[in-house]
Amino acid sequence: MENMSNAKLMQGQLRYPLLCSLCVLVMATLLTGGGLQSAVVEAVDITFFVNPSACQGEGYFFPGLPARTCAAVTPNAGSIEISGLSSIETVIVYRNGGCTTEVFIGRGPTVWCIEGGAFTGVSWYVSGAESITSTTTSREETRSSNCSSVMPPNSILFTEDSSKGAWVLKANSTAAEDLMAQLRSVDDATKVSWLKEQGSHFEPASGAVATIMDV
């Protein structure tokens, strides 16, 4: 299932690269002894935005989310951006607390912007590797072990102009919620100045175009 049946597909939003120091995905396939072996370097970035549309404004950032890990936020997010997926990787978006109820499933290498609100979690898994690395592991078995752990946010960000880039502020899991509350209390006109004072850094836009889904 690539999309939920009630999803509406739109195109054409210019996105910035949600940074990750490990944002390199390597798929090396070697023919050895008549069989195929595959190695994957994981690097999928997730941002939960407060804004219910357009994947912009302030949000919680999960750089380099590991596979089968639930990126969970409280309170609910308005929209979600997912970047860094390869063509053999599948992302799942959830509602109803953490990674509980699936509401969207999509594959890379698309950069996804998921709109609709009330989102609580995101996870991803390698959806094509089982056909290469194992003849016994089915896709459903891979998905059933998808959320083996839960990760809280460790960064916040703000996009003053998504066509230019994003300001990112790193934080530990206990400080992220407090920093987000402070950021939201600041007027939009002074958010960048506030983030600079806190030690944030700027990530320039890459020019990637996001596919927007309303679910």
C-alpha positions as CSV (number, residue, x, y, z in Angstrom):
1,M,0.0,0.0,0.0
2,E,1.8,3.1,-1.2
3,N,-0.8,5.6,-0.2
4,M,-4.1,5.6,1.9
5,S,-7.1,5.7,-0.4
6,N,-8.3,9.1,0.9
7,A,-4.9,10.8,0.3
8,K,-4.8,13.7,-2.0
9,L,-1.6,14.1,-4.1
10,M,-0.1,17.5,-4.9
11,Q,3.2,18.5,-6.4
12,G,5.7,21.3,-6.5
13,Q,6.9,22.5,-3.1
14,L,10.6,23.5,-2.9
15,R,12.2,22.0,0.2
16,Y,15.4,22.4,2.2
17,P,17.6,19.5,3.1
18,L,16.8,18.5,6.7
19,L,20.3,18.0,7.8
20,C,21.9,14.9,9.1
21,S,25.6,14.4,9.7
22,L,25.1,10.9,8.3
23,C,22.9,11.9,5.4
24,V,24.5,9.5,3.0
25,L,22.7,6.4,1.8
26,V,24.9,3.7,0.2
27,M,23.6,0.7,-1.5
28,A,26.4,-1.7,-2.5
29,T,25.5,-4.9,-4.2
30,L,28.1,-7.5,-4.8
31,L,27.8,-10.8,-6.7
32,T,29.5,-13.4,-4.6
33,G,29.3,-17.2,-5.0
34,G,26.1,-17.0,-7.1
35,G,24.3,-14.9,-4.5
36,L,23.6,-11.2,-3.8
37,Q,24.8,-9.3,-0.8
38,S,23.6,-5.8,0.2
39,A,24.8,-3.1,2.6
40,V,22.8,-0.1,3.5
41,V,23.9,3.0,5.4
42,E,20.8,4.4,7.1
43,A,20.1,8.2,7.0
44,V,16.4,9.2,7.1
45,D,15.5,12.7,8.5
46,I,12.0,13.4,10.0
47,T,10.5,16.8,11.0
48,F,7.2,17.2,12.9
49,F,5.9,20.7,12.2
50,V,3.3,22.5,14.3
51,N,1.8,24.0,11.1
52,P,-0.9,21.7,9.7
53,S,0.0,22.6,6.1
54,A,3.1,23.2,3.9
55,C,5.7,21.6,6.2
56,Q,7.1,24.9,7.4
57,G,7.5,27.1,10.4
58,E,8.7,25.6,13.7
59,G,9.0,21.8,14.4
60,Y,10.8,18.9,16.1
61,F,13.6,17.5,14.1
62,F,14.9,13.8,14.1
63,P,18.1,13.7,12.1
64,G,19.2,10.3,11.0
65,L,16.4,8.3,12.5
66,P,17.4,4.6,12.6
67,A,15.3,1.9,10.9
68,R,12.5,0.3,13.0
69,T,12.6,3.2,15.5
70,C,9.5,5.2,16.3
71,A,10.0,9.0,16.2
72,A,7.3,10.1,18.6
73,V,6.1,13.6,19.6
74,T,3.7,15.2,22.1
75,P,1.6,17.1,21.4
76,N,0.4,16.1,18.0
77,A,2.1,17.5,14.9
78,G,0.3,19.4,12.2
79,S,2.5,18.2,9.2
80,I,5.5,16.0,8.7
81,E,8.5,16.1,6.3
82,I,10.4,12.9,5.5
83,S,13.7,13.0,3.5
84,G,16.6,10.7,2.8
85,L,14.7,7.6,1.9
86,S,16.1,5.4,-0.8
87,S,14.1,3.4,-3.4
88,I,14.1,0.3,-1.2
89,E,12.9,2.1,2.0
90,T,9.4,2.6,3.2
91,V,8.1,5.2,5.7
92,I,4.9,4.9,7.9
93,V,3.1,7.9,9.5
94,Y,0.9,7.3,12.5
95,R,-1.8,8.9,14.7
96,N,-3.4,8.0,18.0
97,G,-0.2,8.1,20.1
98,G,3.3,7.3,19.1
99,C,3.4,4.6,16.3
100,T,-0.1,3.2,16.9
101,T,-2.4,3.7,13.9
102,E,-1.0,3.8,10.4
103,V,-2.4,6.6,8.2
104,F,0.2,6.8,5.4
105,I,2.7,4.6,3.8
106,G,5.2,5.8,1.1
107,R,8.5,4.8,-0.4
108,G,11.6,6.7,-1.4
109,P,13.4,8.4,-2.9
110,T,10.5,10.8,-2.7
111,V,10.7,13.7,-0.2
112,W,7.4,13.6,1.5
113,C,5.4,16.4,3.1
114,I,2.4,14.8,4.9
115,E,-0.4,17.2,5.9
116,G,-3.6,16.7,7.8
117,G,-2.7,17.1,11.5
118,A,-3.0,14.9,14.6
119,F,0.2,13.0,13.7
120,T,2.0,11.3,16.6
121,G,4.8,9.2,15.1
122,V,6.9,8.1,12.1
123,S,9.0,5.0,11.5
124,W,10.6,3.4,8.4
125,Y,12.0,0.1,7.3
126,V,14.0,-1.5,4.5
127,S,11.2,-2.8,2.2
128,G,13.3,-4.1,-0.7
129,A,16.3,-5.7,1.0
130,E,14.6,-8.9,2.1
131,S,14.4,-10.0,-1.5
132,I,18.2,-9.6,-1.7
133,T,19.5,-10.6,1.7
134,S,17.0,-13.3,2.7
135,T,14.5,-15.7,1.0
136,T,12.7,-16.3,4.2
137,T,11.9,-12.8,5.5
138,S,8.7,-11.4,4.1
139,R,7.8,-7.7,3.9
140,E,5.1,-8.2,6.6
141,E,7.7,-9.7,8.9
142,T,9.9,-6.7,8.3
143,R,7.1,-4.3,9.1
144,S,6.0,-6.2,12.2
145,S,9.4,-5.5,13.8
146,N,9.4,-2.0,12.6
147,C,9.1,-0.2,15.9
148,S,11.7,-1.9,18.1
149,S,12.4,1.3,20.1
150,V,11.1,4.8,20.6
151,M,13.1,8.0,20.1
152,P,12.2,11.5,21.5
153,P,13.1,14.6,19.5
154,N,16.7,15.9,20.0
155,S,16.5,19.1,17.9
156,I,14.1,21.8,16.9
157,L,14.0,24.0,13.8
158,F,12.4,26.9,12.1
159,T,11.9,27.7,8.4
160,E,11.6,31.4,7.9
161,D,11.6,30.7,4.1
162,S,11.7,27.1,3.1
163,S,13.1,27.9,-0.3
164,K,16.2,29.3,1.4
165,G,16.7,26.8,4.3
166,A,16.1,26.1,8.0
167,W,17.6,27.2,11.4
168,V,18.3,24.1,13.5
169,L,18.9,24.0,17.2
170,K,20.2,20.8,18.8
171,A,18.8,19.8,22.2
172,N,18.7,16.8,24.5
173,S,15.4,14.9,24.8
174,T,14.5,16.6,28.1
175,A,15.2,20.1,26.8
176,A,13.5,19.9,23.3
177,E,10.0,20.4,24.6
178,D,11.0,23.4,26.7
179,L,12.9,24.9,23.8
180,M,9.9,24.4,21.5
181,A,7.6,26.1,24.0
182,Q,10.0,29.1,24.1
183,L,10.3,29.2,20.3
184,R,6.6,29.2,19.9
185,S,6.2,32.1,22.3
186,V,8.5,34.3,20.2
187,D,7.1,36.4,17.4
188,D,7.8,35.1,13.9
189,A,9.7,38.3,13.2
190,T,12.2,37.6,16.0
191,K,12.4,33.7,15.9
192,V,15.6,33.7,13.9
193,S,17.3,36.1,16.2
194,W,16.2,34.0,19.2
195,L,17.5,30.8,17.6
196,K,20.9,32.5,16.8
197,E,21.2,33.5,20.5
198,Q,20.6,29.9,21.5
199,G,23.4,28.7,19.2
200,S,21.5,27.4,16.2
201,H,23.0,26.9,12.8
202,F,21.6,27.4,9.3
203,E,21.0,24.7,6.7
204,P,20.7,26.0,3.2
205,A,18.1,24.7,0.8
206,S,19.0,22.0,-1.7
207,G,16.2,22.7,-4.2
208,A,14.6,19.3,-3.7
209,V,10.9,19.2,-4.5
210,A,8.5,17.6,-2.0
211,T,5.5,15.6,-2.8
212,I,2.6,16.8,-0.6
213,M,0.0,14.3,0.7
214,D,-3.1,15.3,2.6
215,V,-4.3,12.4,4.9
